[in-house]
């Protein structure tokens, strides 16, 4: 028996928890801020101070050497296509390989480069809002009509995916992220493996296309780096990170728009204040990221035997660092349960910290600010009908739809 444990506090399959996990997080922070959960064979970490410290701790990483079978079950051969797209992903590796690959792709995600994309992003958003304003019936689903088209178009443009090849990107992304859920089903696993294989084949076709007709897109630039020096960036790493950029960029932006707009529209006085003073948009976006964090937790592994907070963690120990709970910690945030678009400072951890801080954070912020600014053009925006429901997931918290009138 390990102590302390989550006991009856943490029931991740409980429908009430999945609908609103935040009361559970509050109790865990107070009663068992670092606690063992037998169901996932993992430590659940919920306080901001601990999440912050452990995200920065280089004794932790995403994966243990797969050759070290003493700390991980043998890989499932049926999952090989999924494992292949993880092997070279920035999300799953540590320095020095992480540093090498990050340096190879970093230029496209610098604030300077992202600012150069502002005009294109604003045009995409303006097109979506213009289409809403042209409707006779003033009803929409903000997920389908605004949130999903924006990031998939931006990332597809960056990667160089032709328009005719974009239809499957969102279904592939949704299927692949299912593999990260600890409560996944065999059907979710099969869908993730199938999507990984199809997505990887599509990226390899884009690599060959870029060799025949190189452009100024990220896949063309990564392919040129590989062809000039395969040791700097392998073809498998190009595939893995192209898929990562689409999945991470798409899921973060879609779900912050969805969760954030739901919170904003539940607080009409704050929506009205933003309509009256759009200069508040950057702070409002940070509050959307904090208040209902789409990526609820980030999993890390202990890379070497270590002690933390009086607990002894051997190599291979799994930790679930709860961003969503850290972002509601009253030790750091005044009235953390209050949605406040003017909140400042706002030291949320929604993009992570340390080596695995989200490389696409500047781009995501720009997309989110552009989308929120454009949605303020609809001053009569209101929730339409019954309260929308969340997908019953533990890692990714997101709405299935967000019906509105305007």
KENU-957488 format. One line per 8 residues: number of its first residue (from 1); their letters; for each residue x, y, z of N, C-alpha, C. Coordinates in pm, whole numbers. Each point is the difference from the previous one (the first is absolute). Example, Ala and Ser with C-alpha at 12.3 -4.5 7.8 and 13.67 -1.06 7.14 Angstrom:
! residues 2
1> AS> 1319/-569/780/-89/119/0/90/120/0 | -35/105/-72/82/119/6/-77/109/73
***
This chain:
! residues 406
1> XXXXXXXX> 84/-120/0/-84/120/0/88/125/0 | -36/94/-82/73/126/-6/-78/105/77 | 70/93/64/-65/110/70/66/130/-44 | -77/109/-12/-145/4/10/-67/-48/-129 | -129/-30/7/-75/-41/-117/-118/94/-21 | -56/-6/-120/-116/85/-30/-125/-51/69 | 0/-127/45/-118/-56/65/-122/14/-88 | -110/44/62/-125/18/-75/-10/137/-65
9> XXXXXXXX> 103/83/18/-7/137/-53/-2/3/-152 | 77/-87/-63/25/9/-143/-64/-117/-70 | -109/26/-72/-73/-103/-74/-11/46/-146 | 102/-28/-82/8/62/-133/-103/-47/-101 | -74/-106/32/-106/-43/-92/-139/46/45 | -9/66/112/-127/48/53/-56/109/-93 | -121/-17/-52/-57/103/-89/-3/139/62 | -23/8/131/-3/130/66/138/65/-4
17> XXXXXXXX> 105/-80/21/136/52/-10/31/47/-142 | -35/-80/-99/30/35/-139/-76/125/-43 | -119/22/56/-75/120/-34/60/124/64 | 54/-14/123/59/113/71/105/-51/97 | 126/-9/-43/104/-58/86/53/95/107 | -35/128/-8/68/99/82/-26/-14/150 | -120/-37/47/-15/-25/144/91/-112/51 | 18/-104/-81/91/-109/39/142/51/10
25> XXXXXXXX> 42/81/-96/136/54/6/20/83/127 | -100/78/37/12/82/121/20/-87/123 | -75/-110/10/16/-90/115/137/-68/-2 | 46/-40/-118/132/-62/-8/108/98/43 | -7/125/-45/101/99/41/3/15/151 | -118/-4/64/-8/19/145/38/-125/78 | -41/-116/-48/10/-122/80/109/-96/-46 | 30/-3/-127/99/-96/-53/64/59/-125
33> XXXXXXXX> 81/107/13/51/71/-118/96/-80/-86 | 66/-99/58/81/-96/-77/-41/-137/49 | -77/-73/-80/-60/-124/49/5/-109/-105 | 15/-122/45/7/-116/-88/-139/-43/-42 | -20/-21/-132/-126/-54/-51/29/-135/-62 | -50/-104/65/31/-136/-40/-52/-31/-140 | -115/58/-36/-61/-31/-128/87/33/-120 | 84/102/13/90/38/-109/146/-30/32
41> XXXXXXXX> 26/-58/118/138/-24/46/82/127/-13 | -55/110/54/62/131/-17/-26/88/121 | 88/98/19/-19/103/101/-77/116/-62 | -104/44/70/-82/113/-44/49/124/73 | 44/101/-75/61/121/57/-88/119/-35 | -48/74/102/-105/99/-26/32/142/43 | 101/25/84/31/137/41/86/70/-103 | -19/130/-13/77/81/-95/148/-9/30
49> XXXXXXXX> 37/12/129/143/3/34/70/-129/-43 | -69/-114/14/60/-128/-36/0/-21/-151 | -109/34/-66/-5/-13/-147/108/87/-62 | 14/123/48/102/92/-52/139/-59/19 | 30/-45/121/134/-52/29/30/-126/-79 | -95/-90/-11/26/-129/-66/5/14/-151 | -73/95/-58/13/24/-143/140/49/-37 | 64/69/93/135/53/-27/111/-98/39
57> XXXXXXXX> -33/-107/68/99/-92/56/53/-92/-110 | 129/8/-27/60/-78/-109/15/-148/37 | -33/-37/122/1/-142/37/-127/-70/-50 | -91/78/-58/-123/-55/-56/2/14/-150 | -66/-91/-68/-9/6/-145/-128/-65/-47 | -19/-2/-130/-123/-57/-54/4/-153/-7 | 116/-54/-34/6/-145/-19/129/-56/60 | -11/-124/43/116/-77/42/52/-74/-123
65> XXXXXXXX> 130/-22/-6/59/-74/-111/-78/-129/-24 | -61/-15/-120/-81/-121/-24/80/-129/10 | 132/10/-10/82/-120/14/7/-48/146 | -40/90/93/3/-34/141/-133/-64/38 | -14/-127/-23/-128/-69/18/-41/-10/146 | 93/26/93/-35/-12/141/-96/108/45 | -14/109/-79/-84/111/41/-119/22/-93 | -21/-88/-94/-113/19/-91/-40/-135/-58
73> XXXXXXXX> -130/-18/-26/-42/-125/-63/50/-6/-143 | 14/-118/-56/46/-9/-140/-101/67/-92 | 48/66/-106/-91/68/-91/-93/-99/-71 | -121/46/-27/-97/-80/-73/31/11/-149 | 31/-110/-68/31/9/-144/-112/64/-82 | -124/-16/46/-112/59/-74/2/151/4 | 75/57/95/7/145/15/120/60/-73 | 71/-79/-78/124/46/-63/-17/129/-81
81> XXXXXXXX> -105/17/-81/-13/126/-74/-12/121/92 | -69/-17/114/-10/111/95/135/25/67 | 69/-107/41/130/15/64/98/71/-93 | -11/-26/-130/92/61/-97/-15/151/-5 | -122/51/12/-18/147/-7/30/66/134 | 20/-79/105/39/56/128/151/2/17 | 69/-92/-66/142/-22/28/85/124/-19 | -28/80/-101/83/117/-25/-68/132/31
89> XXXXXXXX> -114/-7/71/-78/119/29/64/83/112 | 0/131/-17/53/89/104/-69/-25/135 | -125/-40/-4/-73/-24/123/55/-117/78 | 62/-95/-68/33/-128/62/149/-23/23 | 84/95/-34/144/-23/13/63/106/89 | 121/-28/44/73/88/90/131/45/-67 | 65/104/55/131/38/-52/96/-119/8 | 96/-11/-94/33/100/-103/-85/-8/-126
97> XXXXXXXX> -75/-110/-20/-79/-10/-123/-108/108/-5 | -62/28/115/-102/105/3/59/133/-44 | 118/33/48/66/127/-36/31/4/-148 | 51/-110/-53/36/-7/-142/-122/25/-90 | -110/-69/30/-118/14/-84/-64/137/19 | -6/48/124/-61/130/25/74/110/-75 | 132/-8/-1/78/100/-74/-30/-6/-149 | -27/-118/-50/-26/-17/-143/-133/62/-43
105> XXXXXXXX> -97/8/90/-133/50/-37/-37/130/70 | 84/48/87/-39/111/88/-32/128/-76 | 68/25/-111/-16/130/-66/-144/28/-40 | -78/-102/-33/-137/24/-46/-92/38/115 | 42/-25/125/-86/29/113/50/115/88 | 101/73/-45/45/114/78/-106/109/-4 | -5/86/104/-97/111/-2/10/85/-126 | 121/21/-52/15/82/-121/-70/-65/-118
113> XXXXXXXX> 23/-130/-17/-62/-71/-113/-151/-7/18 | -42/-23/124/-143/-9/25/-69/132/-30 | 63/111/37/-60/132/-29/-20/18/-150 | 89/-57/-78/-13/12/-146/-122/-75/-52 | -52/-92/81/-119/-76/-39/-130/71/37 | 10/110/71/-120/66/53/-102/30/-110 | 46/54/-112/-93/38/-106/-77/-121/-52 | 68/-113/-19/-66/-121/-48/-100/-51/103
121> XXXXXXXX> 40/-2/127/-89/-47/106/-124/89/10 | 21/131/-2/-114/92/7/-94/-20/-118 | 56/-28/-117/-84/-21/-118/-85/-126/14 | 59/-107/53/-76/-124/20/-115/24/98 | 30/68/109/-103/26/101/-108/91/-57 | 43/104/-71/-98/95/-58/-94/-72/-95 | 53/-93/-77/-83/-77/-93/-107/-80/74 | 38/-60/114/-96/-79/77/-108/89/61
129> XXXXXXXX> 38/116/53/-98/89/62/-89/64/-106 | 59/35/-115/-82/54/-110/-108/-101/-40 | 37/-128/-5/-97/-103/-37/-113/-10/102 | 33/16/127/-103/-1/103/-93/120/-15 | 58/116/-25/-81/121/-11/-89/-2/-123 | 37/-80/-100/-81/-8/-123/-119/-94/14 | -5/-77/108/-110/-96/17/-131/72/33 | -106/-52/-55/-132/52/34/-41/-45/139
137> XXXXXXXX> 18/-130/27/-28/-53/133/123/23/87 | -15/75/105/113/44/82/34/-106/105 | 37/-117/-48/41/-110/86/127/-63/-57 | 85/-52/92/125/-63/-44/49/-95/108 | 92/-86/-39/76/-82/95/142/55/-4 | 44/66/107/131/64/-2/114/-100/-16 | -20/-125/39/105/-99/-21/15/-29/-149 | -109/-38/-64/5/-38/-143/26/120/-90
145> XXXXXXXX> -62/114/31/1/113/-93/118/94/17 | 62/1/118/112/94/24/123/-73/54 | -16/-71/110/117/-54/70/77/-102/-82 | -68/-96/-62/72/-104/-74/66/50/-129 | -67/81/-82/64/40/-127/126/85/17 | 7/80/107/113/91/14/134/-71/17 | 21/-79/105/134/-58/18/39/-101/-106 | -99/-78/-49/37/-100/-101/46/69/-128
153> XXXXXXXX> -60/114/-33/42/73/-120/138/62/21 | 24/58/116/129/64/28/112/-104/-1 | -19/-111/72/106/-101/6/20/-67/-135 | -110/-25/-72/14/-61/-133/77/93/-93 | -27/131/8/78/96/-79/148/-6/36 | 29/-3/131/140/-4/45/71/-126/-48 | -70/-112/6/62/-127/-39/8/-18/-151 | -87/70/-73/-2/-16/-144/-96/-107/-47
161> XXXXXXXX> -105/-26/79/-100/-99/-40/-95/65/-100 | -14/-54/-121/-90/61/-98/-145/-6/47 | -81/90/-51/-140/9/44/-71/-133/-17 | 26/-67/-110/-71/-126/-26/43/-113/94 | 106/20/76/48/-103/91/-34/27/146 | -90/93/26/-23/43/139/-123/-63/66 | -84/-66/-75/-127/-48/54/18/-98/116 | 107/-80/-6/19/-103/102/80/49/120
169> XXXXXXXX> 53/120/-3/90/44/106/-68/2/137 | -119/56/9/-69/7/129/-39/-139/49 | -63/-86/-84/-29/-136/49/125/-76/44 | 110/14/-73/124/-66/41/45/51/137 | -3/132/18/43/59/127/-85/-50/115 | -131/1/-17/-90/-45/107/26/-147/35 | 25/-81/-100/25/-142/25/133/-21/72 | 104/72/-43/133/-20/56/5/39/147
177> XXXXXXXX> -63/110/38/7/42/141/-72/-98/92 | -87/-83/-54/-66/-99/83/97/-97/64 | 115/-24/-64/98/-94/53/64/52/129 | -7/130/27/61/56/121/-92/-11/121 | -123/-42/-20/-94/-10/110/25/-126/82 | 17/11/132/25/-120/80/-119/-95/6 | -120/51/-25/-120/-84/2/-46/-36/-142 | 93/-6/-93/-37/-28/-140/-50/-143/-17
185> XXXXXXXX> -80/-18/-102/-56/-131/-33/80/-63/-115 | -16/-130/-25/64/-61/-116/-40/67/-131 | -125/45/-10/-43/69/-122/74/131/-18 | 25/73/109/76/124/-8/144/-29/-43 | 58/-106/54/136/-36/-39/7/-33/-149 | -95/-80/-48/1/-38/-141/-16/121/-90 | -87/94/40/-19/121/-79/126/84/-3 | 71/9/114/124/79/7/109/-62/-88
193> XXXXXXXX> 12/-132/4/101/-68/-82/-30/20/-148 | -125/-15/-39/-38/19/-139/26/143/-46 | -37/98/83/22/139/-36/149/31/-9 | 81/-56/90/144/24/-3/60/-52/-130 | -40/-120/-42/53/-57/-124/-40/84/-121 | -125/42/-5/-48/79/-115/64/139/-2 | 11/61/116/59/134/9/148/-7/-39 | 72/-101/49/142/-13/-33/20/-19/-150
201> XXXXXXXX> -85/-80/-63/11/-20/-145/-23/131/-74 | -96/80/48/-27/129/-64/119/95/13 | 64/1/117/116/88/18/117/-47/-87 | 20/-130/-11/109/-48/-86/-26/38/-146 | -126/0/-41/-32/45/-136/32/148/-16 | -24/80/105/33/142/-5/152/22/-5 | 75/-86/68/146/10/-6/48/-20/-143 | -52/-103/-67/38/-24/-139/-44/115/-90
209> XXXXXXXX> -118/52/25/-49/115/-77/91/121/19 | 47/20/123/86/116/26/136/-14/-67 | 46/-125/-17/127/-20/-71/-14/37/-148 | -117/-33/-56/-23/31/-142/-28/148/-22 | -69/62/95/-37/141/-15/4/66/137 | 119/32/51/11/56/135/-68/137/10 | -58/24/116/-64/128/27/59/64/124 | -71/101/55/47/68/120/-75/-52/122
217> XXXXXXXX> -44/-124/-5/-75/-59/110/93/-80/90 | -50/-39/116/84/-67/99/47/-137/-46 | -86/-77/-66/44/-132/-47/109/13/-105 | -11/97/-90/106/22/-99/132/36/67 | -7/86/102/123/41/68/61/-115/79 | -85/-79/68/53/-115/74/58/-104/-95 | -63/-18/-115/50/-97/-99/135/45/-54 | 15/129/-25/128/51/-49/110/-21/105
225> XXXXXXXX> -33/22/128/98/-26/106/40/-147/3 | -99/-86/-11/30/-144/2/87/-40/-118 | -35/46/-119/75/-40/-119/143/51/4 | 19/118/63/135/55/10/82/-71/108 | -67/-43/108/70/-63/112/-98/-90/75 | -13/-127/-41/-96/-90/64/22/-16/150 | 120/24/49/26/-13/144/-65/113/79 | -27/110/-68/-61/114/69/-150/-20/21
233> XXXXXXXX> -64/-66/-97/-144/-21/9/-35/-120/-88 | -52/-107/59/-33/-118/-79/-137/18/-65 | -28/-84/-100/-131/7/-65/-111/-39/98 | 29/-97/86/-99/-38/100/-30/116/96 | 100/79/31/-21/115/88/-81/109/-69 | 17/14/-130/-84/94/-75/-146/-43/11 | -25/-127/-24/-137/-52/7/-58/20/140 | 75/-40/102/-50/7/137/-35/142/41
241> XXXXXXXX> 84/96/-38/-23/137/46/-100/75/-86 | -13/-35/-126/-109/56/-79/-135/-39/60 | -11/-126/42/-124/-48/63/-20/67/136 | 107/13/77/-9/68/130/-50/143/-16 | 56/74/-97/-38/140/-16/-147/13/-35 | -49/-89/-84/-142/6/-35/-85/-36/121 | 33/-111/66/-82/-44/113/1/102/113 | 120/42/41/10/91/114/-58/137/-34
249> XXXXXXXX> 33/49/-119/-50/133/-39/-150/2/-16 | -54/-107/-56/-144/-7/-21/-74/-15/132 | 38/-99/81/-75/-28/122/4/116/98 | 115/64/15/10/110/96/-91/115/-38 | 8/44/-124/-75/118/-40/-150/-27/-4 | -41/-112/-59/-142/-32/-6/-60/-2/140 | 68/-66/91/-61/-23/130/10/119/93 | 99/86/-18/0/124/78/-111/92/-49
257> XXXXXXXX> -21/7/-132/-112/80/-51/-132/-55/55 | -18/-132/-7/-124/-59/47/-22/20/149 | 95/-48/81/-14/11/146/-4/146/44 | 85/82/-65/10/140/40/-124/80/-36 | -55/-23/-119/-121/73/-38/-119/-45/84 | -4/-127/39/-107/-44/89/9/77/132 | 121/9/56/16/75/125/-38/147/-18 | 42/59/-111/-28/142/-23/-150/24/-15
265> XXXXXXXX> -69/-85/-74/-142/19/-22/-84/-34/124 | 59/-74/92/-66/-22/128/16/120/93 | 82/95/-41/24/123/77/-27/120/-92 | -127/26/-29/-34/103/-99/54/138/33 | 17/31/128/54/131/36/145/13/-45 | 76/-111/4/139/5/-45/7/3/-153 | -92/-72/-65/-9/8/-146/-29/144/-43 | -95/64/66/-34/139/-34/119/94/23
273> XXXXXXXX> 76/-26/106/116/84/27/105/-13/-110 | 19/-121/-51/96/-20/-109/-49/64/-130 | -130/-11/-27/-55/65/-119/26/150/7 | -15/57/120/21/144/17/147/37/-2 | 88/-92/39/143/31/7/81/-119/-52 | 11/-13/-134/71/-115/-59/149/-5/35 | 56/107/54/141/-4/41/23/-104/109 | -108/-45/63/13/-101/104/13/-141/-52
281> XXXXXXXX> 2/-18/-132/2/-136/-57/122/-82/43 | 124/52/-2/113/-84/40/-14/-58/141 | -43/81/95/-19/-53/136/-115/-100/4 | -104/27/-76/-114/-92/-3/42/-136/-53 | 86/-3/-101/48/-128/-54/78/-76/106 | 84/68/77/75/-68/105/-95/-59/105 | -109/72/29/-96/-53/96/-74/-121/-57 | -29/1/-130/-61/-117/-63/93/-121/11
289> XXXXXXXX> 128/23/-20/98/-108/12/5/-55/142 | -14/88/98/9/-41/141/-126/-67/51 | -115/61/-28/-122/-31/72/-52/-142/-27 | 4/-43/-123/-49/-133/-36/97/-61/-99 | 113/-46/53/117/-39/-79/-29/-125/-83 | 13/9/-133/-30/-118/-83/89/-120/26 | 131/23/19/90/-111/34/5/-8/151 | -76/-94/57/-18/-4/144/129/-40/74
297> XXXXXXXX> 73/-96/-55/126/-37/65/102/-46/-102 | 126/0/44/113/-38/-84/74/-111/74 | 26/-107/-69/63/-116/63/152/8/-12 | 68/-29/112/148/-3/2/45/-130/67 | 123/-40/-31/62/-118/61/128/42/73 | 29/-67/109/123/24/74/114/-68/-76 | 100/79/-40/111/-53/-80/113/-58/85 | 5/41/127/100/-53/92/-61/2/140
305> XXXXXXXX> 42/-92/85/-55/-5/135/8/138/64 | -108/43/64/-2/134/57/-92/6/121 | 19/104/80/-86/28/114/-62/137/-21 | -131/10/28/-68/129/-12/-106/8/109 | 4/108/78/-100/20/104/-9/-114/98 | 114/-63/28/2/-111/93/-40/-133/-60 | -34/-1/-129/-38/-124/-69/118/-51/-81 | 19/-131/-2/108/-63/-75/-59/-58/-128
313> XXXXXXXX> 48/48/-112/-52/-45/-130/112/-70/-77 | -11/-130/-21/101/-70/-80/-15/33/-148 | 105/-25/-75/-1/18/-144/-121/-72/-60 | -68/67/-92/-116/-58/-65/-132/41/61 | 1/63/119/-125/43/64/-75/97/-91 | -132/-16/-7/-82/86/-84/-69/106/84 | 3/125/-50/-66/113/63/-101/60/-96 | -116/37/51/-98/76/-77/-5/141/58
321> XXXXXXXX> 58/96/-71/9/138/47/-122/76/-48 | -87/36/91/-130/55/-36/6/151/-21 | 14/39/-129/-4/141/-37/-131/64/47 | -111/-69/-25/-131/58/28/-19/29/148 | 53/-85/86/-8/25/143/97/110/43 | 122/-5/-52/97/106/31/-55/137/-36 | -75/7/-109/-55/127/-47/-117/51/84 | -45/-81/97/-105/44/92/50/1/146
329> XXXXXXXX> 131/6/18/57/-9/134/-11/135/71 | -71/8/114/-13/128/70/129/52/60 | 103/-84/9/131/50/44/59/98/-102 | -46/-8/-124/58/79/-109/-100/99/-59 | -127/-40/-7/-102/81/-67/-106/46/101 | -27/131/4/-108/51/82/-134/-45/-59 | -86/-51/88/-133/-46/-44/12/-84/-128 | 70/-113/8/30/-77/-122/-122/-55/-70
337> XXXXXXXX> -112/-18/71/-121/-53/-63/-76/108/-77 | 47/122/11/-66/112/-70/63/19/-138 | -84/8/-103/47/32/-135/11/150/-10 | 123/50/-24/27/144/4/87/37/-120 | -63/61/-102/74/30/-122/108/106/20 | -5/72/113/102/101/28/107/-52/95 | 1/-129/29/94/-55/98/145/31/-37 | 74/52/96/143/27/-19/64/14/138
345> XXXXXXXX> 115/-66/22/69/-92/-91/-75/-132/-11 | 42/-81/-96/-69/-125/-26/104/-108/-36 | 71/-51/102/109/-95/-27/-50/-144/-20 | -93/-19/-93/-49/-135/-27/109/-85/-65 | -21/-129/2/99/-94/-55/-57/-75/-120 | -97/59/-68/-72/-71/-106/87/-41/-118 | 112/71/-23/92/-37/-108/119/-80/51 | -4/-39/127/111/-73/57/112/93/44
353> XXXXXXXX> 111/-61/40/119/73/44/122/-86/-30 | 117/59/7/122/-76/-17/24/-45/-143 | 68/-112/-15/41/-49/-132/-120/-18/-92 | -112/-46/55/-117/-31/-82/-102/114/-4 | 44/123/30/-90/113/-20/-44/2/-146 | -127/26/-23/-57/-12/-134/68/93/-100 | 62/-58/-102/71/79/-101/-97/87/-80 | -126/-43/-8/-99/74/-78/-79/102/80
361> XXXXXXXX> 41/29/125/-77/92/84/-19/138/-64 | 103/63/-59/-24/131/-62/-103/-5/-112 | 3/-107/-80/-97/-14/-108/-141/-22/57 | -12/-85/101/-131/-24/60/-58/128/57 | 82/78/70/-49/126/57/-49/94/-109 | 72/8/-110/-41/88/-109/-133/-46/-59 | -15/-129/-22/-127/-52/-54/-115/27/97 | 23/-23/128/-105/19/99/-40/146/12
369> XXXXXXXX> 98/89/-1/-31/143/7/-76/47/-123 | 40/-51/-116/-69/37/-123/-143/-50/2 | -20/-125/42/-135/-57/4/-89/74/98 | 50/28/120/-81/69/99/-33/142/-46 | 97/70/-56/-27/135/-50/-109/-1/-105 | 5/-98/-90/-101/-7/-106/-138/-35/56 | -4/-89/98/-128/-39/59/-66/116/74 | 78/96/42/-57/118/65/-77/87/-99
377> XXXXXXXX> 18/-27/-130/-82/69/-101/-146/-42/7 | -27/-107/74/-137/-50/16/-46/33/142 | -36/126/26/-26/44/138/-120/-68/65 | -89/-58/-81/-118/-68/54/21/-151/14 | 125/-44/-3/31/-142/11/-50/-55/134 | -75/-110/-7/-56/-61/120/3/-152/-15 | 1/-71/113/-16/-145/-4/-141/-33/-48 | -8/-107/-77/-128/-38/-60/-50/-130/63
385> XXXXXXXX> -100/11/88/-64/-120/53/75/-61/116 | -6/-133/7/57/-74/112/151/19/8 | 51/-16/121/144/14/19/74/-109/-76 | 102/35/-75/73/-101/-77/75/-97/90 | 25/-118/-52/68/-102/78/145/-20/-42 | 79/-51/93/141/-29/-26/17/-145/-43 | 98/-22/-83/39/-136/-36/49/-70/127 | -39/-125/27/40/-67/125/143/-51/-6
393> XXXXXXXX> 95/90/13/142/-33/-9/73/53/124 | 115/-61/30/81/43/115/113/94/-39 | 72/-30/-108/113/82/-39/-47/126/-72 | -85/-16/-100/-47/112/-80/-144/32/37 | -24/123/46/-134/44/39/-51/95/-109 | -104/-40/-68/-50/84/-108/-147/-27/-27 | -64/100/-62/-142/-5/-30/-23/-75/-131 | -113/-67/-8/-38/-63/-126/-60/102/-96
401> XXXXXX> -62/105/54/-55/108/-82/-24/119/91 | -21/117/-60/-31/121/76/-103/81/-78 | -128/-36/12/-105/70/-75/-22/142/57 | -12/97/-91/-19/139/40/-103/65/-93 | -55/109/50/-75/92/-86/74/133/1 | -28/81/-101/68/128/-8/-84/101/-77
***
